[in-house]
C-alpha cells in the first residue's frame, strides 16, 4: 500500500515506485505524472520503452489516500494494478529473455522507492509505503493470463445486511408476500411476478422472476422452497441470494450484471404457505417442536393435526410405488395424496414448469436439513440417470459443494436418508430433462430435529450464505458459460505501418448446459474500436454433452488478426478481447 503526499502550493514532485527483475532484464515503474497532468493520473513506464499516463478511476486526487499497488508478472506478461484496476499490461519481449545473462536460479527482485520535489514546500512531499509483500501463484491462477476487463466502477456502494424475519429469523408468510412486492417495485426492469392460483386455504402461490424476465429464449433456472412447512431455511437461502444479486445490480457489479442480463431466475419461495402459516400461529419453535410438515388439505378427520398431503410425494414419478417412499394413509406423515398433482400447490409448480414460456435447464428444490445435495433418482426403483447425465449431475453437485462441504448423491444410498416416491426433482428430470437437484440446507443431520428445522435466529444468515455460491453457480450453468484462453500473441509487421496487426491464438470453450452462438472480436482498444473481422462461433454445451468436469471441457482454437495501425510494438501487444 502506497500513499503520495505532495506540495499543493507550487513546485513539482517526482515520486517513483520501480520493480526490477534481473533475470528478465525488465524494469517496470509507476509514479507521479508530469506537472501538467490531472491530479488523478499516474505515470507508468518500463524498460521496454512503454510510457503512458493513466487515470485512476473513482478518485479526484492520487494524494488523498493510500492505494493498493500490485505488480504481477510471469514469463509472458507484465502488469500494474492500482486499487484492483488494471492500468498497464504488456508482453515480455523475447529480446530481454534471450539476451539475459543471469543464472536460471537467479530470482532476485529489486524494489526502489524514490521521491524528488522542488518548490517552497518541497520538504512536505513524501512517499509512504505502509506494506510490501511478495507472493506467488501457479499457471491456473486467473492473474497469470491476459486480463480482458476491469470490474471497477465509481458508484457509491450499497452495503449488504442479511435480511431477518419475525419467524425465528425467517420471513413469515405475510412477510414473504410483502418481500416479493418490495423487490418487484424497486427493480421493475429486472423482475416479474406471476400468480399460479391459491393454496387450499386461499393463500397466493406466486413466483418471482429476477433477471432478463421479459426477453425471449433466455436460459432459465428454477428455485423452490418450503414444499415442507417446517423448513424455512429452504426459503431464506433464496431470499439471501436475491438480496445480494439486487444489491450487486445497484452497485454495478459486472458479474451480477452479466448474470441478470443473460438469465431468468425464477423463485417460488414458499410452495406450502398454509402449513407454514399454521406453524407460525403455534410458534412451534418456542416449544421445541418440529411443527407441521404437510399441506392444509383436510385429509384426517380423526386427528386434524395429522391432516395434509406431503407435497414432495405428490409428483407424477414413482407415485405411491411402495410404502417405503410414501404413505397412502391420509393421516400418515408422508401421505402422497389421492393422485399425482392432486394438490393446488404442486399444480402451481407444474404450471410454472410446463407453460409455453418456460424452458428450464436447471432447478434447485430446497429442503432442510442435512447439508446434502439429493440427486435423482430419490426413488430407489428408478436407480440412477443414464450416462452421461449421471456424471453431469455429479459434476454440478461437486462444484456446488466446493465451499460449503455438502455431501451429494442418491438419498437411498445414505444410511440416514431413504427412498422417496413422487419427488419434485425426480419428476422435473424424468418428465422434462431438467437438471434438478434437491438440496438439504444445513445444519447437519446430527443436530436435534427442533434446531435442525428451526435454527436459532443468529444462525439464519450463515446457513443461508452457505448456499449462495451454489445458487449463483447453477444459475450460470443454466446457459452457455464461455471461457477464453490466449495461447500466443505475435506481431506481424508489414512494410506499411498502417496495416500491421497482431496475431492472437485463442482457445474458446463453453462449459455450460446450453449450446449457443457467439462472436469473437479482437481490438487493442478497450472500447472495441478498429476491431478484427468477427469470427462466428457455434459452441456446444460441453458439460451437457460429455458429463465431464466443468473445468475440463474441449476447447476450439481460433486465430484473430487484430489491426494495430500506427502503434508501437508494446502498444500493439495490449490486446483486449470481448465476446457477445
Secondary structure, 3 states (H helix, E strand, C coil): CEEEECCCCCCEEEEEEEEEECCCCEEEEEEECCCCCCCCEEEEEECCCCEEEEECCCCCCHHHCCECEEEEECCCEEEEEECCEEEEEEECCHHHHHHCCCCCCCCCCEEEEEEEEECCCHHHCEEEECCCCCCCCCCCCCCCCCCCCCCCCCCCCCCCCCCCECECEECCHHHHHHHHHHHHHHCCCCEEEEEEEECCCCCEEEEEEEECCCCCCCEEEEEECCCCCCCCHHHHHHHHHHHHHHHHHHHCCHHHHHHHHHEEEEEECCCCHHHHHHHHHHCHHHHCCCCCCCCCCCCCCCCHHHCCCCHHHCCCCCCCCCCCCCECCCCCCCECCCCCCCCHHHHHHHHHHHCCCCCEEEEEECEEEECEEEECCCCHHHCCCCCCHHHHHHHHHHHHCCCCCCEEECHHHCCCCCCCCCCHHHHHHHHHCCEEEEEEEEEECCCCHHHHHCCCHHHHHHHHHCCHHHHHHHHHHCCCCEEEEEEEEEEECCCCHHHCEEEEEEEEEECCCCCEEEEEEEECCCCCCCCCCCEEEEECCHHHHHCCCCCCCCCEEEEEEEECCCCCHHHHCCCEEEEC
